[in-house]
Amino acid sequence: MQQKKKTPHSGKKPPRTRKQKIIRYSIIAIILLYLLNLATGVVTYSAMTVWCMRQPVTATKFGASYHYFVPKQVGYGPNMFSEYYCTEQDARDAGFNPSPWSVK
């Protein structure tokens, strides 16, 4: 009978390399950011703040309202139903109307 040669890791999974760990944790981080963005809209809001170099106009189609909100207005802020535009004109061009709660 021949005996099998025993390796240091026989019966166990081989140890993960540093590269495999980095890839695994990167994928987990991307999935978590995606889920966070779905739940709150914060990631998209933050990206648009950087892109526009100021707070973006938030617009919502929730309840078929098609309204937009500007910073410092009641109802303004990131949420899971928001779309973001750099200017009020961009929001109007996309078919949104000023919010009925606007304070001017």
N, C-alpha and C positions, 0 to 999 in steps of 0.2 A: 504494500500500500504506500502510495506516495502521500506525503504530507504537504499541505498548502503552506507556502511561505507566508508568514505573518508580516503585515506591514504595520507601521506605527499607528495607522488609523483604520485598521480592518474592522468592519462592522459599523463604522461611524461615517458621518458625512465629512468630506474633506473640509478643512478650515477655509473660511472665506478670505479672499484677498482684499486688500485695501480698496482697490478699484471697484470690486463688487459691492462693498459696503457703501461707497460713495454713490454709486448708481442707485442702489436700493433706497438710501435715505433721500436722494434727490427726487426720485419718483414719488415717495411718500409725501415730501414737502409740496410737490406740484399738485398732487391730489388734494391735500389739505387746503391749499390756497384756493383751488377751484371750488371746493365745497364751501369755504368761507365766503367766497364771492357770490355763490349762488344764494346763500342764506342772508347776506347783508348788503352786497353790492359795494362794499368798502374798497376792494381791490380795484375795480373799474373806476370808481370815483377818484381814488388816489392817482391812478394813471392819467385820468383826464385833467386833474388839477395840474399835474406836471406838464402835460401836452399843451394845455391852454395858457399856462403860466399864471393862472388865477383860478378861483373857484368857478367850476362850470355851472351852466344853467341845467337844472334837472327837469326832465319832462317825463310824464307818465301817461300810459294808456289804460291804467287800471280802472275798471268800471266804465270803459269806453269814454273817459272824460277828456282825453287829449289836452291836458293842461301842462304848462311849464311854470317853474318856480325859479326865482332869482335869489342869490344869497341874501340873508337877513330877512327873508319873507317867511311867514307862517307856512309850514308844510315843506320847507326846503330841507334837503338832506339826502344822503344816500339811502336807498332801500333796494330790495330785490326786484322791484317793478320799474325802476328808473332807467331812462336813457339820458345821455349827457351830451350837451352841445356847448361850444365855446362862447357863443353870443346868443342874445335873444332872437336876432334875425335868423340865425341858423335853425333855431327851434321853430320859428314861424314858417320858414321855408319847408320844414319837415311836416307841417300840418298841425302844429300845436298852437293853442290859444293861451293868452295870459290867464293865470289863475284868478278865479273870482274872489279869492281872499287877498288879492294883492293890495298892499298899502302903499300909496304914493303920495 
